[in-house]
Amino acid sequence: MKLTIIKCGIITLLILASLTTCKKDIVEDPNNIDYTTDLEQFEAVWNGLNTAYVFWSVDSTDWDAIYKKYHPIFAEMEDKSDSIWVATWKELTSTLIDHHMTITLKRPSSSYVLSINPGLDEQKSRSYYHERPVLFQNVHREMLNKWVNYGRLSDTVSIYHFNGAYNGKYWCSYSGVLDSEIAYLYLSGFEMSNASMFDKMQAIEHFKQLVIKANIKAAIIDVRDNPGGNPYDISYLLSCFTTEKQIQVGCSQTKLGLGRYDLTPKMPCYVYPISTGQERNIPVIILADINSVSAAETAVMAIRNLPQGYMVGERTYGANGVLNNDFELFYSGTFGLGGHGHYIVTAKFLFSDVDGTCYEGRGIEPDLECLFDQSTWDLGIDNQLECAIGFAKNKIAENGN
Amino acid sequence: MKKALLILSIATLLSLTSYAQWSIGMSGGGVYNHYDYDPQYMEGYHYKGKFGFPAVDLPVNYQFNDWFSLSSGLSFHKKGYRMTGVSNKVSDTTYLCVVRNDSYLALPILTKFSLPFGQSKLKASFDVGGYASYWILSNYQYIKSISGTGYLNCEVTNQPKEFRNDVDRRLEIGIVGGIDVEYLICQDWTLFCATRCFYALTPQQKDYQLMHFPSRNITITGQLGIMYNFKLNQQ
């Protein structure tokens, strides 16, 4: 009797255990998928984003609903034109908030190549959207040179050179003293950590020398039209404003598994200013606009964490996630192969502010909003810089100087 | 109806007993949790089991006769996992380390079948039953992440996991089996050691997305404890 009961118990245990070990689905590595149809391509990209996209916890897109809606559409896509195929892809990715994202697809049936930037489309929909002023650096520099002639700007250093490694763009930095009491630095990108830039640091070094002068009562760092670069550069900028050995710029989260919400908790990210021994606790205003992207936005977050750090200008672009092309690290971010059926550029880390607020897809709001005015710009007046100067002077007055 | 049947069954069992006693006690020990998770193509992510302390039980036992009893009581188990991310593409090949602790409060119900060793004070039991437990707390004891982008290198300790109602399945239901060895010290006190395997039938996450691969806990406990015996009736 006893043995019969024991045997029944063991058998029941084994049956229940075997029932729970069934697995149905398999997810393939989104970097190594071959396909020949539009439907297979849709499944590959959908699955890739399902597991490698880091923003699901802050992105309101219903990715399952996208699958249910578009799977049957792609099942019938083979006979449709390339324009319908393009429109369908644009529609289904339009709400994704990753503003670093670029989706490049080669249609299996026709080899037609499509490139989508959902972030750029969102940026253009904003009421205050403005194009990057043509040759911003050139026009801006000419304006600043006029200020030198008027006597408003003095003690200037300007570096302007073509940097092939920097997206084939000209790189510009400009420093000087505004109205005898404000140190000013304009940076067109964050590239100082790049070895090729070490001999182009004069304007930045000059700015740091200006900040420690007694007559300087505030500083403005201008990152308008700055597409980002290496965020490590931010330590250079902060080193003259703090004696802290580390400044938290925000928090990052990385993937811990396949699930959309399988992320680490928010982990603090620090930059480490190199002490000059002559730090100044003065108001620091970062001037940013809708074309301030990525590391430029990280700089905004870092400067706002200084005791007297402020932001003036426009709500920024909203691409705070960090890019890194090595998919095998953390199994997130950019996947696919260039020239292959799909290549998706997307951020590897979910990045948020010190207080945990994620600005991806919407940008950072300024402490004082001052929108770009094309009409005054055309007259040679930089209304946003004037706004930042006014803000700095108010802060100087509040400090009793 | 089911409730009435249950009451009737228990009453029948009670009426059949010529020897019955209640026991209550306490035991403590450790836990080994196997984190059953299939990371698919994430071959560089290695999820490993984790030892956890303490495992604490407050067992209540009702013995019907010398070979059959029912056991229940509250249990606290510290489960969790260790995970490493490994790649040969970085100089420090282990670029991610994670240790997570998941604390559960469990209520097992066990049927115990005892095998006394002759007339000796030593007795072995085979236990089988089910359990329900609630995931009360979770924290990341340690995370180290080396990303190659300097300012994103992080090392943190004791970060709480924030539960999401739509994702985390905090009620765990499963089956449990084990072996106890008991030694009757005197008429009132019994010393025992027990090992049990808690096999979760429910995953740790709800079915919140398509193509979902949730994890599951398989937990082995080893404990040493003592029971106080109340004799109810002797005929």
Contacts between the chains, C-beta under 8 A, distances in Angstrom:
chain1	res1	chain2	res2	distance
A	2	B	67	5.8
A	2	B	113	6.1
A	2	B	115	7.5
A	5	B	113	6.0
A	6	B	113	5.6
A	6	B	126	5.7
A	9	B	111	7.4
A	9	B	113	7.5
A	9	B	126	7.2
A	9	B	128	4.0
A	9	B	177	7.4
A	10	B	128	7.7
A	12	B	128	7.5
A	13	B	128	6.2
A	13	B	175	6.1
A	13	B	177	5.4
A	13	B	199	8.0
A	16	B	175	5.4
A	16	B	199	7.7
A	16	B	201	6.9
A	17	B	175	7.4
A	17	B	199	5.9
A	20	B	199	7.6
A	20	B	201	5.4
A	20	B	216	7.4
A	23	B	38	6.5
A	23	B	213	7.5
A	25	B	211	5.4
A	25	B	213	7.5
A	26	B	40	6.7
A	27	B	40	4.5
A	27	B	41	6.3
A	27	B	211	5.8
A	27	B	213	7.5
A	28	B	41	6.3
A	29	B	41	3.9
A	47	B	211	6.4
A	50	B	209	7.3
A	50	B	210	7.4
A	50	B	211	5.9
A	51	B	211	7.8
A	63	B	209	7.3
A	63	B	210	7.9
A	64	B	209	6.0
A	64	B	210	5.0
A	67	B	210	5.8
A	231	B	149	7.2
A	231	B	151	5.7
A	232	B	149	7.6
A	232	B	150	5.2
A	232	B	151	6.1
A	234	B	151	7.7
A	249	B	151	6.5
A	252	B	145	7.9
A	252	B	152	5.3
A	252	B	154	6.6
A	254	B	96	7.1
A	254	B	145	5.8
A	254	B	147	7.6
A	256	B	45	7.9
A	256	B	83	6.9
A	256	B	98	6.5
A	257	B	37	6.9
A	257	B	39	6.3
A	257	B	42	7.3
A	257	B	45	7.2
A	257	B	213	7.8
A	257	B	215	7.7
A	258	B	39	6.3
A	258	B	40	5.9
A	258	B	42	6.8
A	258	B	211	7.8
A	258	B	213	5.2
A	259	B	167	7.7
A	259	B	205	6.5
A	259	B	209	6.8
A	259	B	212	6.6
A	259	B	213	7.3
A	259	B	214	7.3
A	260	B	208	7.8
A	260	B	209	5.5
A	261	B	164	6.4
A	261	B	167	5.2
A	261	B	208	7.8
A	264	B	98	7.1
A	264	B	140	7.1
A	264	B	143	5.7
A	264	B	145	7.1
A	264	B	159	8.0
A	265	B	140	5.8
A	265	B	143	7.6
A	265	B	156	7.7
A	265	B	159	4.3
A	265	B	160	7.1
A	265	B	161	6.4
A	265	B	162	7.1
A	266	B	159	8.0
A	267	B	143	6.4
A	267	B	145	6.7
A	267	B	154	3.9
A	267	B	156	5.1
A	267	B	159	7.3
A	268	B	154	6.8
A	268	B	156	7.1
A	269	B	151	5.1
A	269	B	152	5.6
A	269	B	154	6.6
A	270	B	151	6.4
A	271	B	151	5.2
A	322	B	147	7.9
A	322	B	149	6.0
A	322	B	152	6.2
A	324	B	147	6.8
A	324	B	148	6.6
A	324	B	149	6.3
A	326	B	87	7.9
A	326	B	89	5.8
A	326	B	148	7.4
A	328	B	44	6.2
A	328	B	87	5.0
A	328	B	89	5.8
A	329	B	85	7.4
A	329	B	87	5.7
A	329	B	89	6.8
A	329	B	90	6.6
A	329	B	95	5.9
A	329	B	147	6.9
A	329	B	148	7.0
A	330	B	85	6.7
A	330	B	95	7.9
A	330	B	96	6.9
A	330	B	147	7.5
A	331	B	41	7.8
A	331	B	42	4.7
A	331	B	44	7.6
A	331	B	45	6.9
A	348	B	147	7.7
A	349	B	147	7.2
A	349	B	152	6.1
